[in-house]
Amino acid sequence: METRWLRIVLAVLTLMTLMRSTSWAQGAEASTGASKGSALCQVSRKAKLAMDQRDDLRMNCLKQKKNEINVSQCLTIANSMEYSTNAEEARSVCLYDLRHQLNVKECLTISKAMEYADSGDEARWECIRRFNKSITEKECKVFAKHMAYPANAQRAQQYCASELQ
């Protein structure tokens, strides 16, 4: 029973430390990124947290702010992640979850930012599908050209040539 209470106390203390050390908990100026000195969803390395804990805080902040931020800010938060898998997940939030409606150029920017070939190709396919009715064949072929896997590039080229609506 004592171990359980100790864990609870440590968890509360950790949360208090996190709240004090993150910019998203320091008021409106830091949370909006209005000040040049503050970065959106920044987590101090001085918080004495492990890398994955800092990334978790950034991800939680990103998910809280997804209705307020633009693609550029979202990608900046993703790039601040310390683990590449967490950064990739954050880029997926940028692609799928932002309230801000992406345009073709922003969709391409996100898909190019993906680190892993699989998720990059998945993002490019998502962009092609999302803009199927408004994308030009030339724009579609830009996505196809950037596919990481030759088979995906070939399928995308065919899709762009014959399937766009």
C-alpha positions as CSV (number, residue, x, y, z in Angstrom):
1,M,0.0,0.0,0.0
2,E,2.9,2.4,0.8
3,T,4.4,1.9,-2.7
4,R,1.0,2.9,-4.3
5,W,0.8,6.1,-2.3
6,L,4.4,6.9,-3.1
7,R,3.7,6.5,-6.8
8,I,0.7,8.8,-6.5
9,V,2.7,11.5,-4.7
10,L,5.5,11.2,-7.3
11,A,3.0,11.4,-10.2
12,V,1.4,14.6,-8.7
13,L,4.8,16.2,-8.1
14,T,5.8,15.3,-11.7
15,L,2.7,16.9,-13.0
16,M,3.3,20.0,-11.0
17,T,6.8,20.2,-12.4
18,L,5.6,19.7,-15.9
19,M,3.0,22.4,-15.6
20,R,5.6,24.8,-14.4
21,S,8.2,23.9,-17.1
22,T,6.1,23.9,-20.2
23,S,5.3,27.0,-22.3
24,W,1.7,25.9,-22.9
25,A,1.0,26.2,-19.2
26,Q,2.6,29.6,-18.8
27,G,-0.2,31.8,-20.0
28,A,-1.7,33.1,-23.2
29,E,1.4,34.7,-24.6
30,A,3.4,31.5,-24.7
31,S,0.5,29.3,-25.7
32,T,-0.3,31.4,-28.8
33,G,3.4,31.8,-29.8
34,A,3.0,35.6,-29.8
35,S,6.3,36.2,-28.2
36,K,9.4,35.7,-30.2
37,G,11.1,34.2,-27.2
38,S,8.5,31.5,-26.7
39,A,7.8,28.5,-28.8
40,L,4.5,26.7,-29.1
41,C,4.4,23.5,-27.0
42,Q,8.0,23.9,-25.9
43,V,9.1,21.7,-23.1
44,S,12.2,22.6,-21.1
45,R,15.0,20.1,-20.9
46,K,15.6,21.4,-17.4
47,A,12.3,19.8,-16.3
48,K,14.3,16.6,-15.5
49,L,12.0,14.5,-17.6
50,A,13.0,11.7,-19.9
51,M,12.9,12.3,-23.7
52,D,9.7,10.3,-24.1
53,Q,8.0,12.2,-21.3
54,R,8.9,15.5,-23.0
55,D,7.6,14.2,-26.3
56,D,4.4,13.1,-24.6
57,L,3.9,16.7,-23.3
58,R,4.5,18.1,-26.7
59,M,2.0,15.7,-28.3
60,N,-0.6,16.5,-25.6
61,C,-0.1,20.2,-26.2
62,L,-0.3,19.6,-30.0
63,K,-3.6,17.8,-29.7
64,Q,-5.0,20.5,-27.4
65,K,-4.0,23.2,-29.9
66,K,-4.9,21.5,-33.1
67,N,-8.0,23.7,-33.6
68,E,-5.9,26.9,-33.2
69,I,-2.7,26.3,-35.1
70,N,-1.7,26.3,-38.7
71,V,0.3,23.8,-40.7
72,S,3.6,25.6,-40.2
73,Q,3.2,25.7,-36.4
74,C,2.1,22.1,-36.4
75,L,5.2,21.0,-38.3
76,T,7.4,23.1,-36.0
77,I,6.0,21.2,-33.0
78,A,6.5,17.9,-34.8
79,N,10.1,18.8,-35.6
80,S,10.7,19.6,-31.9
81,M,10.0,15.9,-31.0
82,E,13.0,14.1,-29.8
83,Y,12.1,10.6,-31.0
84,S,11.5,10.2,-34.7
85,T,8.5,7.9,-34.2
86,N,6.9,10.6,-32.1
87,A,7.7,13.3,-34.7
88,E,6.1,11.1,-37.4
89,E,3.0,10.7,-35.2
90,A,2.8,14.5,-34.8
91,R,3.1,15.0,-38.5
92,S,0.2,12.7,-38.9
93,V,-1.8,14.9,-36.6
94,C,-0.8,17.8,-38.9
95,L,-2.2,15.9,-41.9
96,Y,-5.4,14.4,-40.4
97,D,-6.5,16.3,-37.4
98,L,-5.9,20.1,-37.9
99,R,-9.1,22.1,-37.9
100,H,-7.5,24.3,-40.5
101,Q,-8.4,22.9,-43.9
102,L,-5.2,22.1,-45.8
103,N,-4.6,23.2,-49.3
104,V,-2.6,21.1,-51.9
105,K,0.7,22.9,-51.2
106,E,0.4,22.3,-47.4
107,C,-0.5,18.7,-47.9
108,L,2.6,18.2,-50.1
109,T,4.7,20.0,-47.5
110,I,3.5,17.6,-44.8
111,S,4.0,14.6,-46.9
112,K,7.6,15.6,-47.8
113,A,8.3,16.2,-44.1
114,M,7.5,12.6,-43.2
115,E,10.7,10.7,-42.3
116,Y,9.7,7.2,-43.0
117,A,9.0,6.0,-46.5
118,D,5.8,4.2,-45.6
119,S,4.2,7.1,-43.8
120,G,5.4,9.5,-46.5
121,D,3.8,7.5,-49.3
122,E,0.6,7.1,-47.1
123,A,0.5,10.8,-46.7
124,R,0.9,11.4,-50.4
125,W,-1.9,9.0,-51.2
126,E,-4.1,10.8,-48.6
127,C,-3.4,14.1,-50.3
128,I,-4.2,12.7,-53.7
129,R,-7.5,11.2,-52.4
130,R,-8.4,14.3,-50.4
131,F,-8.0,16.6,-53.4
132,N,-9.2,14.2,-56.1
133,K,-11.9,16.6,-57.3
134,S,-9.8,19.8,-57.3
135,I,-6.2,18.7,-58.0
136,T,-4.8,19.1,-61.5
137,E,-3.0,16.2,-63.2
138,K,0.2,18.1,-63.0
139,E,-0.2,18.6,-59.2
140,C,-1.1,15.0,-58.8
141,K,2.0,13.9,-60.7
142,V,4.1,16.0,-58.2
143,F,2.8,13.7,-55.4
144,A,3.5,10.6,-57.6
145,K,7.0,11.8,-58.3
146,H,7.8,12.0,-54.6
147,M,6.6,8.5,-53.7
148,A,9.4,6.6,-52.0
149,Y,8.6,3.2,-53.4
150,P,8.7,2.7,-57.2
151,A,5.5,0.6,-57.2
152,N,3.6,3.4,-55.5
153,A,5.1,6.0,-57.9
154,Q,3.9,3.9,-60.8
155,R,0.4,3.4,-59.5
156,A,0.1,7.1,-58.6
157,Q,1.2,8.1,-62.1
158,Q,-1.5,5.8,-63.5
159,Y,-4.0,7.2,-61.1
160,C,-3.2,10.8,-62.0
161,A,-3.5,10.0,-65.7
162,S,-6.8,8.2,-65.6
163,E,-8.6,8.4,-62.3
164,L,-8.8,12.1,-61.3
165,Q,-12.4,13.5,-61.3
